[in-house]
Structures are given as structure tokens and as C-alpha cells.
């Protein structure tokens, strides 16, 4: 049965080296065991680096895809339409439900500009 070891041992690196040399000299641990432990550590570090670079590549490519879609430019026509829509919403929100329904009917018949003019008159 394997003996439990204390994994919370905190010693300085130079003390760990001396302890390993002492244990090897006393025959309590083999030099081959130390070497294989160091190889496993190096393999683990290489694996972690590989996984990290794969994650970074995935984030970069995803970021590039997001960046491309986010950089759409507004046309002058679309910008003007958004400005009118904002004016319309700003004037319609404070109105009562009945007045809001009338403005919506005007918008459906005559367009946004006429609805904005009517909403300005009703708001006063």
C-alpha cells in the first residue's frame, strides 16, 4: 500500500536540491525516480503550453470574426432613418396611450415626418 505524502511542503528551491541529493545518497530515493519526475513535469508544461496556444489561436480567430461583423458602417440614409426614429420615439413615449395610437395611425398613413410633427403639436 502506498504511503501518504504531504503535498503542502513549502521549501526553497536550493533546500529541495539539497534534500534530493541527501535522499539519493541515503538510498531512500533513486536518481531515476527524480529524473522521471522531472520528465513528467516538462511534458506537463509542454502540454499546457500547447493547449494555451490553441486557446489563444481560437480567441484570436473568434475575435477577428467578431471584429469584422462589428465594424459595419452606416450609410447616410440609414443614419438619417435612425435619427428620425429616435426623434419619433422621444416624442411618442411621454404621450398617453390614446395619443400614442393616433400618432401611430398618422405614421402608418403619412410617414414618420408627419407623425413627428403631430407628436410635437400634441406634446405642447
C-alpha positions in Angstrom: 0.0 0.0 0.0 1.3 3.4 -1.0 2.2 5.7 1.8 0.5 9.1 2.1 2.8 12.1 1.4 2.5 15.7 2.5 1.9 17.7 -0.7 1.8 21.0 1.2 5.5 21.1 1.9 6.9 24.5 1.2 10.7 24.8 0.9 13.0 26.9 -1.1 14.4 25.5 -4.3 18.0 25.3 -3.1 16.8 23.3 0.0 14.9 21.0 -2.2 18.0 20.3 -4.3 20.0 19.5 -1.1 17.2 17.3 0.2 17.1 15.3 -3.1 20.8 14.8 -3.0 20.6 13.6 0.6 17.8 11.2 -0.1 19.6 9.8 -3.2 22.8 9.4 -1.1 20.9 7.6 1.6 19.3 5.3 -0.9 15.8 6.3 0.0 15.0 7.6 -3.5 16.5 6.7 -6.8 18.1 9.2 -9.1 16.0 7.6 -11.9 12.8 8.5 -10.0 13.9 12.1 -9.8 14.7 12.2 -13.5 11.4 10.6 -14.5 9.5 13.1 -12.2 11.3 16.0 -14.0 10.5 14.5 -17.4 6.8 14.2 -16.4 6.9 17.9 -15.3 8.5 19.0 -18.6 5.9 17.0 -20.5 3.1 18.6 -18.5 4.5 22.1 -19.1 4.7 21.4 -22.8 1.1 20.1 -22.9 -0.1 23.2 -21.0 1.7 25.5 -23.4 0.3 23.7 -26.4 -3.3 23.9 -25.0 -2.8 27.6 -24.2 -1.6 28.4 -27.7 -4.6 26.6 -29.1 -6.9 28.6 -26.9 -5.1 31.8 -27.9 -5.5 31.0 -31.5 -9.2 30.2 -31.0 -9.7 33.5 -29.2 -7.9 35.5 -31.9 -9.8 33.9 -34.7 -13.1 34.4 -32.9 -12.1 38.0 -32.1 -11.3 38.6 -35.7 -14.7 37.3 -36.7 -16.5 39.4 -34.2 -14.4 42.5 -35.1 -15.3 42.1 -38.7 -19.0 42.0 -38.1 -18.9 44.8 -35.6 -17.2 47.3 -38.0 -20.1 47.7 -40.3 -20.5 51.3 -41.4 -23.8 53.1 -41.5 -24.9 54.6 -44.8 -26.1 58.2 -44.7 -29.6 57.0 -45.5 -29.6 54.6 -42.6 -28.2 57.2 -40.2 -30.9 59.6 -41.2 -33.6 57.0 -40.7 -32.2 56.1 -37.2 -32.2 59.8 -36.3 -35.8 60.2 -37.3 -36.8 57.1 -35.4 -35.1 58.4 -32.3 -36.9 61.7 -32.6 -40.2 59.8 -33.1 -39.6 57.6 -30.0 -38.6 60.6 -27.9 -41.8 62.4 -28.7 -44.2 59.4 -28.5 -43.1 57.9 -25.2 -44.4 60.7 -22.9 -47.8 60.7 -24.6 -50.9 58.9 -23.4 -52.0 55.6 -24.9 -54.8 57.3 -26.9 -52.5 60.0 -28.2 -49.9 57.3 -29.0 -52.4 55.4 -31.0 -53.3 58.5 -33.0 -49.6 59.2 -33.8 -49.2 55.6 -34.9 -52.1 55.9 -37.3 -50.6 59.1 -38.7 -47.3 57.4 -39.1 -48.9 54.5 -41.0 -50.8 56.9 -43.3 -48.4 59.8 -43.9 -45.0 58.6 -42.6 -42.5 59.3 -39.9 -42.0 63.1 -40.5 -45.8 63.8 -40.3 -46.0 61.7 -37.1 -43.2 63.7 -35.6 -44.9 67.0 -36.5 -48.2 65.7 -35.0 -46.5 64.5 -31.8 -44.8 67.8 -31.4 -48.2 69.6 -31.6 -49.8 67.1 -29.1 -46.9 67.4 -26.7 -47.4 71.1 -26.3 
